[in-house]
Amino acid sequence: MADALDFEKVFADLPAVLFPYDSSRPVKGWLVQGLSHQIAFWQSKEAWESAEHSHPYAEWGIVVTGWCEITTPEGKRRYHRGDVFYLGPGVPHASAMSEDYRSMDVFFSPTHLTAGPAETG
């Protein structure tokens, strides 16, 4: 079961998500690109936080391991393994993620994330 949750192995052939604005983040991402959406698979071995931000399109996600706590103008809510979250267009949000965090996020935009080469090898 552990290998099935090791995103670095499972998604090794997918393009890597580039973080040109903050390469110090302890999170890795792999990208599936569609015509109107992007799907990102995130994995972090360390706990980390994302500063408040928003985007003009929705984001939908599911927690695979660990937890995330999302803060919006409506308050804070913690999501655990199997929980689904939805952020509507323009909703300001910040996140805190646990160690050993994995998720799948769908961005309702084809340009939210930038892809780099797959990390095969």
C-alpha positions in Angstrom: 0.0 0.0 0.0 2.9 2.4 0.8 4.1 2.3 -2.9 0.6 3.1 -4.1 0.7 6.3 -2.1 4.3 7.3 -3.0 3.4 10.0 -5.5 7.1 10.4 -6.4 6.9 6.9 -7.9 3.3 6.8 -9.0 3.4 10.1 -10.9 7.1 10.1 -11.9 6.4 10.3 -15.6 4.1 13.3 -15.3 5.4 16.9 -15.7 6.5 18.4 -12.5 4.8 21.6 -11.2 7.3 24.5 -11.2 7.3 27.0 -8.3 9.2 30.0 -9.8 7.8 32.3 -7.2 9.0 30.2 -4.2 11.3 27.2 -4.7 11.8 26.8 -1.0 8.5 25.2 -0.5 8.8 21.6 0.8 6.0 20.4 -1.5 6.3 18.6 -4.9 3.6 18.5 -7.5 2.8 16.6 -10.7 0.5 18.0 -13.4 -2.1 16.6 -15.7 -3.0 19.3 -18.3 -6.5 19.5 -19.9 -8.0 21.9 -22.3 -10.0 23.7 -19.6 -8.7 22.3 -16.3 -5.5 21.3 -14.6 -5.1 18.5 -12.0 -2.3 18.6 -9.6 -1.1 15.8 -7.3 0.7 17.3 -4.3 3.0 15.6 -1.8 4.9 17.1 1.1 6.9 15.2 3.7 7.1 18.3 5.9 4.4 20.6 7.3 4.1 23.9 5.4 1.8 26.9 4.9 0.5 28.7 1.9 0.0 32.5 2.2 -3.4 34.0 1.5 -4.2 34.2 -2.2 -7.1 33.9 -4.6 -7.7 33.1 -8.2 -10.6 34.0 -10.6 -11.6 30.3 -11.0 -12.7 27.5 -8.7 -10.5 24.9 -7.0 -11.7 21.5 -5.9 -9.6 19.1 -4.0 -9.5 15.8 -2.0 -7.1 15.0 0.8 -5.3 11.6 0.3 -3.1 11.6 3.4 -2.5 13.9 6.3 -4.7 17.0 6.7 -5.0 20.6 5.5 -6.5 23.5 7.2 -8.0 26.1 4.9 -8.8 29.6 6.1 -11.4 31.7 4.2 -13.4 34.8 5.1 -15.9 32.3 6.5 -13.4 30.9 9.0 -11.0 27.9 9.3 -11.8 24.3 8.5 -9.6 21.2 8.7 -9.9 18.5 6.1 -8.6 15.0 6.7 -8.0 11.9 4.5 -11.0 11.4 2.2 -12.4 14.9 2.8 -13.3 17.1 -0.2 -13.0 20.9 -0.3 -14.2 23.4 -2.8 -13.1 27.1 -3.2 -15.2 29.2 -5.4 -13.8 31.8 -7.9 -12.2 34.8 -6.2 -12.4 33.4 -2.6 -9.3 34.5 -0.6 -7.8 31.5 1.1 -4.7 30.4 3.0 -3.7 26.8 3.9 -1.7 24.9 6.4 -0.7 21.3 5.6 0.5 18.5 7.9 3.6 16.5 7.4 3.1 13.5 5.0 0.4 15.5 3.2 -0.9 14.4 -0.2 -3.8 15.7 -2.2 -5.3 15.9 -5.6 -6.5 19.4 -6.6 -8.5 20.4 -9.7 -8.0 24.0 -10.9 -10.8 25.2 -13.2 -8.3 26.9 -15.4 -5.8 25.6 -18.0 -3.1 28.1 -17.0 -3.0 28.2 -13.2 0.2 26.0 -12.9 3.4 25.8 -15.0 4.8 22.4 -15.9 8.4 21.4 -16.1 10.1 18.2 -17.2 9.1 14.9 -15.5 11.5 13.9 -12.8 12.2 10.4 -14.1 15.5 8.6 -13.6 
